[in-house]
Each structure stands twice: as structure tokens, then as C-alpha cells.
Amino acid sequence: MLTINTRIKELRLEKEMTQKQLANTIGTTEDSVYSWEKGRAQPSVTFIISLVKYFGVTADYLLGIVDHI
């Protein structure tokens, strides 16, 4: 089962985005995205909502609860 940090990185790379581009898109910093992807921090509920809306996935998928979108 994949974790949220892996899912964020995979989804970002599928869109061919940099961490900075994703950060700008959802209103956070590049450092935050880096920390999420490295598993050093977790996005807040507000950013989880922004991520699922932007990537068009469910929160269950993003959080690693289910393996399908």
C-alpha cells in the first residue's frame, strides 16, 4: 500500500510538474511539497482537499486507503 507522500509525488510527476509548480497551484510553498513527498510532514486537511480537487482523485486514494482512483 502506498503512502500519501508517494501518491503526491506520483500524481505530480504524471502531470509533469515541479514541486514549485504544484506548490504555486495549491497555494503553499515548495518546501512544504518537498517535505510531504519525503514523508517528513503531512499536508493539512485544507491541502489534502486542494490536492484531491486538483488531481481529480479521492481522498481515500491520496491517503493510500484504496489502490484505485
Secondary structure as GFF3:
##gff-version 3
##sequence-region A 1 69
A	DSSP	alpha_helix	4	14	.	.	.	ID=ss1
A	DSSP	alpha_helix	19	26	.	.	.	ID=ss2
A	DSSP	alpha_helix	30	38	.	.	.	ID=ss3
A	DSSP	alpha_helix	45	55	.	.	.	ID=ss4
A	DSSP	alpha_helix	59	62	.	.	.	ID=ss5
###
